[in-house]
Amino acid sequence: MGQIRWRAVVHYRTDAGVLDVEHFLEELGDIHDRVEAGPHWDTIERIEILRHGVGTLPGLTVEAAEKL
C-alpha cells in the first residue's frame, strides 16, 4: 500500500442508529470501490472526507500553492 492521504468516514443508517465505517485511502477515487462493497448506498446518511496526516507543506495556503 502506498501513502495514505485521505480518511473517509461513511455514516450508514441502521436500526440501532448510525454506523460509522472508516476508510483510509491513497486516492479520492478509491472511495468508489469501498462504497460499492459496503451496505446498500441508499442507507448512507453522509460521507466525510478529511486529509489524513500532515502534508509535506504544512501551513500551505491556496494562494501560496498557486505559486508553486
PDB file of N, CA, C and O in Angstrom:
ATOM      1  N   MET A   1       0.856  -1.186   0.000  1.00  0.00           N
ATOM      2  CA  MET A   1       0.000   0.000   0.000  1.00  0.00           C
ATOM      3  C   MET A   1       0.888   1.231   0.000  1.00  0.00           C
ATOM      4  O   MET A   1       1.922   1.267   0.668  1.00  0.00           O
ATOM      5  N   GLY A   2       0.473   2.242  -0.759  1.00  0.00           N
ATOM      6  CA  GLY A   2       1.227   3.482  -0.837  1.00  0.00           C
ATOM      7  C   GLY A   2       0.913   4.400   0.330  1.00  0.00           C
ATOM      8  O   GLY A   2       0.504   3.956   1.402  1.00  0.00           O
ATOM      9  N   GLN A   3       1.108   5.658   0.105  1.00  0.00           N
ATOM     10  CA  GLN A   3       0.891   6.657   1.151  1.00  0.00           C
ATOM     11  C   GLN A   3      -0.596   6.952   1.324  1.00  0.00           C
ATOM     12  O   GLN A   3      -1.290   7.288   0.364  1.00  0.00           O
ATOM     13  N   ILE A   4      -1.064   6.824   2.534  1.00  0.00           N
ATOM     14  CA  ILE A   4      -2.453   7.149   2.853  1.00  0.00           C
ATOM     15  C   ILE A   4      -2.570   8.663   2.953  1.00  0.00           C
ATOM     16  O   ILE A   4      -1.890   9.296   3.761  1.00  0.00           O
ATOM     17  N   ARG A   5      -3.446   9.241   2.120  1.00  0.00           N
ATOM     18  CA  ARG A   5      -3.598  10.692   2.113  1.00  0.00           C
ATOM     19  C   ARG A   5      -4.974  11.153   2.574  1.00  0.00           C
ATOM     20  O   ARG A   5      -5.154  12.320   2.919  1.00  0.00           O
ATOM     21  N   TRP A   6      -5.943  10.245   2.581  1.00  0.00           N
ATOM     22  CA  TRP A   6      -7.313  10.625   2.896  1.00  0.00           C
ATOM     23  C   TRP A   6      -7.938   9.674   3.897  1.00  0.00           C
ATOM     24  O   TRP A   6      -7.641   8.479   3.919  1.00  0.00           O
ATOM     25  N   ARG A   7      -8.808  10.229   4.722  1.00  0.00           N
ATOM     26  CA  ARG A   7      -9.601   9.437   5.666  1.00  0.00           C
ATOM     27  C   ARG A   7     -11.054   9.734   5.344  1.00  0.00           C
ATOM     28  O   ARG A   7     -11.492  10.882   5.409  1.00  0.00           O
ATOM     29  N   ALA A   8     -11.797   8.697   4.996  1.00  0.00           N
ATOM     30  CA  ALA A   8     -13.217   8.862   4.694  1.00  0.00           C
ATOM     31  C   ALA A   8     -14.022   8.094   5.733  1.00  0.00           C
ATOM     32  O   ALA A   8     -13.692   6.961   6.082  1.00  0.00           O
ATOM     33  N   VAL A   9     -15.069   8.721   6.215  1.00  0.00           N
ATOM     34  CA  VAL A   9     -15.978   8.064   7.151  1.00  0.00           C
ATOM     35  C   VAL A   9     -17.351   8.042   6.493  1.00  0.00           C
ATOM     36  O   VAL A   9     -17.932   9.084   6.192  1.00  0.00           O
ATOM     37  N   VAL A  10     -17.858   6.823   6.277  1.00  0.00           N
ATOM     38  CA  VAL A  10     -19.186   6.654   5.701  1.00  0.00           C
ATOM     39  C   VAL A  10     -20.136   6.384   6.864  1.00  0.00           C
ATOM     40  O   VAL A  10     -19.910   5.474   7.662  1.00  0.00           O
ATOM     41  N   HIS A  11     -21.183   7.168   6.952  1.00  0.00           N
ATOM     42  CA  HIS A  11     -22.158   7.057   8.035  1.00  0.00           C
ATOM     43  C   HIS A  11     -23.412   6.380   7.473  1.00  0.00           C
ATOM     44  O   HIS A  11     -24.133   6.960   6.661  1.00  0.00           O
ATOM     45  N   TYR A  12     -23.659   5.141   7.918  1.00  0.00           N
ATOM     46  CA  TYR A  12     -24.803   4.357   7.452  1.00  0.00           C
ATOM     47  C   TYR A  12     -25.910   4.373   8.501  1.00  0.00           C
ATOM     48  O   TYR A  12     -25.641   4.303   9.700  1.00  0.00           O
ATOM     49  N   ARG A  13     -27.158   4.465   8.041  1.00  0.00           N
ATOM     50  CA  ARG A  13     -28.308   4.336   8.938  1.00  0.00           C
ATOM     51  C   ARG A  13     -28.578   2.860   9.187  1.00  0.00           C
ATOM     52  O   ARG A  13     -28.647   2.072   8.244  1.00  0.00           O
ATOM     53  N   THR A  14     -28.732   2.481  10.458  1.00  0.00           N
ATOM     54  CA  THR A  14     -29.102   1.121  10.823  1.00  0.00           C
ATOM     55  C   THR A  14     -30.273   1.200  11.791  1.00  0.00           C
ATOM     56  O   THR A  14     -30.599   2.278  12.288  1.00  0.00           O
ATOM     57  N   ASP A  15     -30.905   0.065  12.058  1.00  0.00           N
ATOM     58  CA  ASP A  15     -31.994   0.032  13.035  1.00  0.00           C
ATOM     59  C   ASP A  15     -31.507   0.425  14.426  1.00  0.00           C
ATOM     60  O   ASP A  15     -32.282   0.926  15.240  1.00  0.00           O
ATOM     61  N   ALA A  16     -30.226   0.198  14.696  1.00  0.00           N
ATOM     62  CA  ALA A  16     -29.655   0.501  16.011  1.00  0.00           C
ATOM     63  C   ALA A  16     -29.073   1.916  16.083  1.00  0.00           C
ATOM     64  O   ALA A  16     -28.560   2.317  17.128  1.00  0.00           O
ATOM     65  N   GLY A  17     -29.148   2.670  14.994  1.00  0.00           N
ATOM     66  CA  GLY A  17     -28.560   4.010  14.956  1.00  0.00           C
ATOM     67  C   GLY A  17     -27.568   4.109  13.815  1.00  0.00           C
ATOM     68  O   GLY A  17     -27.566   3.273  12.912  1.00  0.00           O
ATOM     69  N   VAL A  18     -26.740   5.110  13.852  1.00  0.00           N
ATOM     70  CA  VAL A  18     -25.778   5.339  12.771  1.00  0.00           C
ATOM     71  C   VAL A  18     -24.532   4.483  12.991  1.00  0.00           C
ATOM     72  O   VAL A  18     -23.985   4.422  14.092  1.00  0.00           O
ATOM     73  N   LEU A  19     -24.101   3.826  11.917  1.00  0.00           N
ATOM     74  CA  LEU A  19     -22.882   3.019  11.921  1.00  0.00           C
ATOM     75  C   LEU A  19     -21.828   3.791  11.138  1.00  0.00           C
ATOM     76  O   LEU A  19     -22.028   4.088   9.960  1.00  0.00           O
ATOM     77  N   ASP A  20     -20.710   4.119  11.778  1.00  0.00           N
ATOM     78  CA  ASP A  20     -19.619   4.854  11.143  1.00  0.00           C
ATOM     79  C   ASP A  20     -18.551   3.864  10.678  1.00  0.00           C
ATOM     80  O   ASP A  20     -18.006   3.108  11.482  1.00  0.00           O
ATOM     81  N   VAL A  21     -18.256   3.871   9.382  1.00  0.00           N
ATOM     82  CA  VAL A  21     -17.242   2.985   8.813  1.00  0.00           C
ATOM     83  C   VAL A  21     -16.116   3.861   8.268  1.00  0.00           C
ATOM     84  O   VAL A  21     -16.333   4.712   7.405  1.00  0.00           O
ATOM     85  N   GLU A  22     -14.929   3.639   8.781  1.00  0.00           N
ATOM     86  CA  GLU A  22     -13.758   4.449   8.446  1.00  0.00           C
ATOM     87  C   GLU A  22     -12.943   3.756   7.352  1.00  0.00           C
ATOM     88  O   GLU A  22     -12.720   2.546   7.397  1.00  0.00           O
ATOM     89  N   HIS A  23     -12.507   4.543   6.375  1.00  0.00           N
ATOM     90  CA  HIS A  23     -11.662   4.044   5.286  1.00  0.00           C
ATOM     91  C   HIS A  23     -10.459   4.966   5.147  1.00  0.00           C
ATOM     92  O   HIS A  23     -10.589   6.187   5.226  1.00  0.00           O
ATOM     93  N   PHE A  24      -9.304   4.381   4.942  1.00  0.00           N
ATOM     94  CA  PHE A  24      -8.085   5.147   4.684  1.00  0.00           C
ATOM     95  C   PHE A  24      -7.719   4.938   3.225  1.00  0.00           C
ATOM     96  O   PHE A  24      -7.625   3.801   2.761  1.00  0.00           O
ATOM     97  N   LEU A  25      -7.510   6.033   2.498  1.00  0.00           N
ATOM     98  CA  LEU A  25      -7.370   5.984   1.051  1.00  0.00           C
ATOM     99  C   LEU A  25      -6.092   6.659   0.574  1.00  0.00           C
ATOM    100  O   LEU A  25      -5.610   7.622   1.172  1.00  0.00           O
ATOM    101  N   GLU A  26      -5.561   6.127  -0.518  1.00  0.00           N
ATOM    102  CA  GLU A  26      -4.447   6.790  -1.193  1.00  0.00           C
ATOM    103  C   GLU A  26      -4.984   7.874  -2.116  1.00  0.00           C
ATOM    104  O   GLU A  26      -4.458   8.987  -2.153  1.00  0.00           O
ATOM    105  N   GLU A  27      -6.031   7.544  -2.858  1.00  0.00           N
ATOM    106  CA  GLU A  27      -6.622   8.455  -3.832  1.00  0.00           C
ATOM    107  C   GLU A  27      -8.106   8.621  -3.527  1.00  0.00           C
ATOM    108  O   GLU A  27      -8.751   7.682  -3.061  1.00  0.00           O
ATOM    109  N   LEU A  28      -8.647   9.794  -3.783  1.00  0.00           N
ATOM    110  CA  LEU A  28     -10.068  10.032  -3.535  1.00  0.00           C
ATOM    111  C   LEU A  28     -10.952   9.089  -4.343  1.00  0.00           C
ATOM    112  O   LEU A  28     -12.011   8.677  -3.870  1.00  0.00           O
ATOM    113  N   GLY A  29     -10.531   8.746  -5.544  1.00  0.00           N
ATOM    114  CA  GLY A  29     -11.314   7.844  -6.387  1.00  0.00           C
ATOM    115  C   GLY A  29     -11.499   6.463  -5.788  1.00  0.00           C
ATOM    116  O   GLY A  29     -12.395   5.725  -6.197  1.00  0.00           O
ATOM    117  N   ASP A  30     -10.661   6.102  -4.820  1.00  0.00           N
ATOM    118  CA  ASP A  30     -10.760   4.786  -4.183  1.00  0.00           C
ATOM    119  C   ASP A  30     -12.031   4.642  -3.348  1.00  0.00           C
ATOM    120  O   ASP A  30     -12.435   3.522  -3.033  1.00  0.00           O
ATOM    121  N   ILE A  31     -12.662   5.751  -2.987  1.00  0.00           N
ATOM    122  CA  ILE A  31     -13.872   5.670  -2.166  1.00  0.00           C
ATOM    123  C   ILE A  31     -14.981   4.944  -2.926  1.00  0.00           C
ATOM    124  O   ILE A  31     -15.827   4.291  -2.315  1.00  0.00           O
ATOM    125  N   HIS A  32     -14.981   5.053  -4.231  1.00  0.00           N
ATOM    126  CA  HIS A  32     -15.998   4.394  -5.058  1.00  0.00           C
ATOM    127  C   HIS A  32     -16.077   2.897  -4.765  1.00  0.00           C
ATOM    128  O   HIS A  32     -17.156   2.365  -4.504  1.00  0.00           O
ATOM    129  N   ASP A  33     -14.941   2.228  -4.809  1.00  0.00           N
ATOM    130  CA  ASP A  33     -14.919   0.779  -4.568  1.00  0.00           C
ATOM    131  C   ASP A  33     -15.362   0.439  -3.155  1.00  0.00           C
ATOM    132  O   ASP A  33     -16.045  -0.564  -2.946  1.00  0.00           O
ATOM    133  N   ARG A  34     -14.990   1.247  -2.196  1.00  0.00           N
ATOM    134  CA  ARG A  34     -15.366   0.986  -0.800  1.00  0.00           C
ATOM    135  C   ARG A  34     -16.871   1.101  -0.610  1.00  0.00           C
ATOM    136  O   ARG A  34     -17.485   0.274   0.065  1.00  0.00           O
ATOM    137  N   VAL A  35     -17.463   2.139  -1.213  1.00  0.00           N
ATOM    138  CA  VAL A  35     -18.913   2.333  -1.084  1.00  0.00           C
ATOM    139  C   VAL A  35     -19.659   1.205  -1.797  1.00  0.00           C
ATOM    140  O   VAL A  35     -20.651   0.692  -1.280  1.00  0.00           O
ATOM    141  N   GLU A  36     -19.188   0.822  -2.972  1.00  0.00           N
ATOM    142  CA  GLU A  36     -19.831  -0.261  -3.720  1.00  0.00           C
ATOM    143  C   GLU A  36     -19.782  -1.589  -2.961  1.00  0.00           C
ATOM    144  O   GLU A  36     -20.705  -2.396  -3.065  1.00  0.00           O
ATOM    145  N   ALA A  37     -18.713  -1.818  -2.203  1.00  0.00           N
ATOM    146  CA  ALA A  37     -18.554  -3.078  -1.462  1.00  0.00           C
ATOM    147  C   ALA A  37     -19.313  -3.087  -0.140  1.00  0.00           C
ATOM    148  O   ALA A  37     -19.480  -4.143   0.471  1.00  0.00           O
ATOM    149  N   GLY A  38     -19.769  -1.928   0.303  1.00  0.00           N
ATOM    150  CA  GLY A  38     -20.396  -1.825   1.616  1.00  0.00           C
ATOM    151  C   GLY A  38     -21.883  -2.099   1.590  1.00  0.00           C
ATOM    152  O   GLY A  38     -22.409  -2.633   0.614  1.00  0.00           O
ATOM    153  N   PRO A  39     -22.557  -1.734   2.662  1.00  0.00           N
ATOM    154  CA  PRO A  39     -24.012  -1.854   2.696  1.00  0.00           C
ATOM    155  C   PRO A  39     -24.637  -1.015   1.571  1.00  0.00           C
ATOM    156  O   PRO A  39     -23.961  -0.184   0.965  1.00  0.00           O
ATOM    157  N   HIS A  40     -25.880  -1.229   1.306  1.00  0.00           N
ATOM    158  CA  HIS A  40     -26.597  -0.530   0.237  1.00  0.00           C
ATOM    159  C   HIS A  40     -26.388   0.974   0.351  1.00  0.00           C
ATOM    160  O   HIS A  40     -26.507   1.540   1.437  1.00  0.00           O
ATOM    161  N   TRP A  41     -26.078   1.624  -0.772  1.00  0.00           N
ATOM    162  CA  TRP A  41     -25.742   3.054  -0.730  1.00  0.00           C
ATOM    163  C   TRP A  41     -26.923   3.936  -0.340  1.00  0.00           C
ATOM    164  O   TRP A  41     -26.720   5.082   0.063  1.00  0.00           O
ATOM    165  N   ASP A  42     -28.146   3.434  -0.449  1.00  0.00           N
ATOM    166  CA  ASP A  42     -29.287   4.236   0.000  1.00  0.00           C
ATOM    167  C   ASP A  42     -29.384   4.315   1.518  1.00  0.00           C
ATOM    168  O   ASP A  42     -30.202   5.063   2.052  1.00  0.00           O
ATOM    169  N   THR A  43     -28.543   3.538   2.220  1.00  0.00           N
ATOM    170  CA  THR A  43     -28.510   3.639   3.685  1.00  0.00           C
ATOM    171  C   THR A  43     -27.470   4.658   4.157  1.00  0.00           C
ATOM    172  O   THR A  43     -27.332   4.895   5.357  1.00  0.00           O
ATOM    173  N   ILE A  44     -26.745   5.255   3.219  1.00  0.00           N
ATOM    174  CA  ILE A  44     -25.726   6.249   3.579  1.00  0.00           C
ATOM    175  C   ILE A  44     -26.399   7.552   3.981  1.00  0.00           C
ATOM    176  O   ILE A  44     -27.201   8.115   3.237  1.00  0.00           O
ATOM    177  N   GLU A  45     -26.057   8.010   5.165  1.00  0.00           N
ATOM    178  CA  GLU A  45     -26.541   9.300   5.647  1.00  0.00           C
ATOM    179  C   GLU A  45     -25.638  10.421   5.143  1.00  0.00           C
ATOM    180  O   GLU A  45     -26.109  11.467   4.696  1.00  0.00           O
ATOM    181  N   ARG A  46     -24.313  10.177   5.227  1.00  0.00           N
ATOM    182  CA  ARG A  46     -23.348  11.158   4.731  1.00  0.00           C
ATOM    183  C   ARG A  46     -21.971  10.498   4.653  1.00  0.00           C
ATOM    184  O   ARG A  46     -21.728   9.443   5.240  1.00  0.00           O
ATOM    185  N   ILE A  47     -21.088  11.149   3.914  1.00  0.00           N
ATOM    186  CA  ILE A  47     -19.696  10.714   3.817  1.00  0.00           C
ATOM    187  C   ILE A  47     -18.827  11.927   4.123  1.00  0.00           C
ATOM    188  O   ILE A  47     -18.987  12.987   3.518  1.00  0.00           O
ATOM    189  N   GLU A  48     -17.911  11.762   5.065  1.00  0.00           N
ATOM    190  CA  GLU A  48     -16.955  12.821   5.396  1.00  0.00           C
ATOM    191  C   GLU A  48     -15.587  12.413   4.855  1.00  0.00           C
ATOM    192  O   GLU A  48     -15.140  11.285   5.064  1.00  0.00           O
ATOM    193  N   ILE A  49     -14.935  13.325   4.168  1.00  0.00           N
ATOM    194  CA  ILE A  49     -13.599  13.061   3.648  1.00  0.00           C
ATOM    195  C   ILE A  49     -12.664  14.119   4.215  1.00  0.00           C
ATOM    196  O   ILE A  49     -12.886  15.320   4.058  1.00  0.00           O
ATOM    197  N   LEU A  50     -11.610  13.643   4.882  1.00  0.00           N
ATOM    198  CA  LEU A  50     -10.658  14.527   5.545  1.00  0.00           C
ATOM    199  C   LEU A  50      -9.248  14.203   5.080  1.00  0.00           C
ATOM    200  O   LEU A  50      -8.959  13.064   4.714  1.00  0.00           O
ATOM    201  N   ARG A  51      -8.386  15.175   5.092  1.00  0.00           N
ATOM    202  CA  ARG A  51      -6.967  14.967   4.792  1.00  0.00           C
ATOM    203  C   ARG A  51      -6.374  14.174   5.943  1.00  0.00           C
ATOM    204  O   ARG A  51      -6.567  14.527   7.106  1.00  0.00           O
ATOM    205  N   HIS A  52      -5.656  13.108   5.629  1.00  0.00           N
ATOM    206  CA  HIS A  52      -5.067  12.261   6.657  1.00  0.00           C
ATOM    207  C   HIS A  52      -3.618  12.657   6.879  1.00  0.00           C
ATOM    208  O   HIS A  52      -2.847  12.811   5.932  1.00  0.00           O
ATOM    209  N   GLY A  53      -3.261  12.816   8.137  1.00  0.00           N
ATOM    210  CA  GLY A  53      -1.881  13.136   8.476  1.00  0.00           C
ATOM    211  C   GLY A  53      -1.515  14.565   8.106  1.00  0.00           C
ATOM    212  O   GLY A  53      -2.372  15.390   7.788  1.00  0.00           O
ATOM    213  N   VAL A  54      -0.248  14.823   8.156  1.00  0.00           N
ATOM    214  CA  VAL A  54       0.276  16.158   7.850  1.00  0.00           C
ATOM    215  C   VAL A  54       0.874  16.112   6.457  1.00  0.00           C
ATOM    216  O   VAL A  54       1.638  15.207   6.123  1.00  0.00           O
ATOM    217  N   GLY A  55       0.516  17.097   5.652  1.00  0.00           N
ATOM    218  CA  GLY A  55       1.075  17.170   4.309  1.00  0.00           C
ATOM    219  C   GLY A  55       2.552  17.502   4.333  1.00  0.00           C
ATOM    220  O   GLY A  55       3.115  17.805   5.385  1.00  0.00           O
ATOM    221  N   THR A  56       3.174  17.443   3.171  1.00  0.00           N
ATOM    222  CA  THR A  56       4.606  17.750   3.097  1.00  0.00           C
ATOM    223  C   THR A  56       4.855  19.251   3.204  1.00  0.00           C
ATOM    224  O   THR A  56       5.985  19.685   3.424  1.00  0.00           O
ATOM    225  N   LEU A  57       3.778  20.049   3.045  1.00  0.00           N
ATOM    226  CA  LEU A  57       3.901  21.503   3.139  1.00  0.00           C
ATOM    227  C   LEU A  57       2.878  22.028   4.150  1.00  0.00           C
ATOM    228  O   LEU A  57       1.906  22.677   3.765  1.00  0.00           O
ATOM    229  N   PRO A  58       3.089  21.754   5.429  1.00  0.00           N
ATOM    230  CA  PRO A  58       2.124  22.224   6.424  1.00  0.00           C
ATOM    231  C   PRO A  58       2.019  23.747   6.408  1.00  0.00           C
ATOM    232  O   PRO A  58       3.019  24.445   6.239  1.00  0.00           O
ATOM    233  N   GLY A  59       0.814  24.250   6.584  1.00  0.00           N
ATOM    234  CA  GLY A  59       0.609  25.686   6.591  1.00  0.00           C
ATOM    235  C   GLY A  59       0.438  26.294   5.212  1.00  0.00           C
ATOM    236  O   GLY A  59       0.235  27.502   5.091  1.00  0.00           O
ATOM    237  N   LEU A  60       0.515  25.477   4.171  1.00  0.00           N
ATOM    238  CA  LEU A  60       0.380  25.970   2.810  1.00  0.00           C
ATOM    239  C   LEU A  60      -1.013  26.556   2.611  1.00  0.00           C
ATOM    240  O   LEU A  60      -2.006  25.949   3.012  1.00  0.00           O
ATOM    241  N   THR A  61      -1.090  27.720   2.001  1.00  0.00           N
ATOM    242  CA  THR A  61      -2.369  28.365   1.695  1.00  0.00           C
ATOM    243  C   THR A  61      -2.696  28.174   0.209  1.00  0.00           C
ATOM    244  O   THR A  61      -1.825  27.811  -0.581  1.00  0.00           O
ATOM    245  N   VAL A  62      -3.936  28.418  -0.156  1.00  0.00           N
ATOM    246  CA  VAL A  62      -4.340  28.333  -1.552  1.00  0.00           C
ATOM    247  C   VAL A  62      -3.511  29.281  -2.409  1.00  0.00           C
ATOM    248  O   VAL A  62      -3.068  28.921  -3.499  1.00  0.00           O
ATOM    249  N   GLU A  63      -3.307  30.493  -1.907  1.00  0.00           N
ATOM    250  CA  GLU A  63      -2.564  31.493  -2.656  1.00  0.00           C
ATOM    251  C   GLU A  63      -1.107  31.065  -2.857  1.00  0.00           C
ATOM    252  O   GLU A  63      -0.555  31.212  -3.948  1.00  0.00           O
ATOM    253  N   ALA A  64      -0.500  30.545  -1.814  1.00  0.00           N
ATOM    254  CA  ALA A  64       0.891  30.104  -1.924  1.00  0.00           C
ATOM    255  C   ALA A  64       1.010  28.889  -2.853  1.00  0.00           C
ATOM    256  O   ALA A  64       1.992  28.757  -3.584  1.00  0.00           O
ATOM    257  N   ALA A  65       0.011  28.008  -2.821  1.00  0.00           N
ATOM    258  CA  ALA A  65       0.037  26.823  -3.677  1.00  0.00           C
ATOM    259  C   ALA A  65      -0.044  27.199  -5.151  1.00  0.00           C
ATOM    260  O   ALA A  65       0.538  26.519  -5.997  1.00  0.00           O
ATOM    261  N   GLU A  66      -0.757  28.272  -5.464  1.00  0.00           N
ATOM    262  CA  GLU A  66      -0.851  28.720  -6.856  1.00  0.00           C
ATOM    263  C   GLU A  66       0.499  29.153  -7.407  1.00  0.00           C
ATOM    264  O   GLU A  66       0.709  29.147  -8.619  1.00  0.00           O
ATOM    265  N   LYS A  67       1.410  29.528  -6.521  1.00  0.00           N
ATOM    266  CA  LYS A  67       2.741  29.982  -6.962  1.00  0.00           C
ATOM    267  C   LYS A  67       3.748  28.833  -7.076  1.00  0.00           C
ATOM    268  O   LYS A  67       4.860  29.035  -7.565  1.00  0.00           O
ATOM    269  N   LEU A  68       3.380  27.658  -6.643  1.00  0.00           N
ATOM    270  CA  LEU A  68       4.300  26.511  -6.705  1.00  0.00           C
ATOM    271  C   LEU A  68       4.526  26.059  -8.131  1.00  0.00           C
ATOM    272  O   LEU A  68       5.272  25.108  -8.366  1.00  0.00           O
TER     273      LEU A  68
END
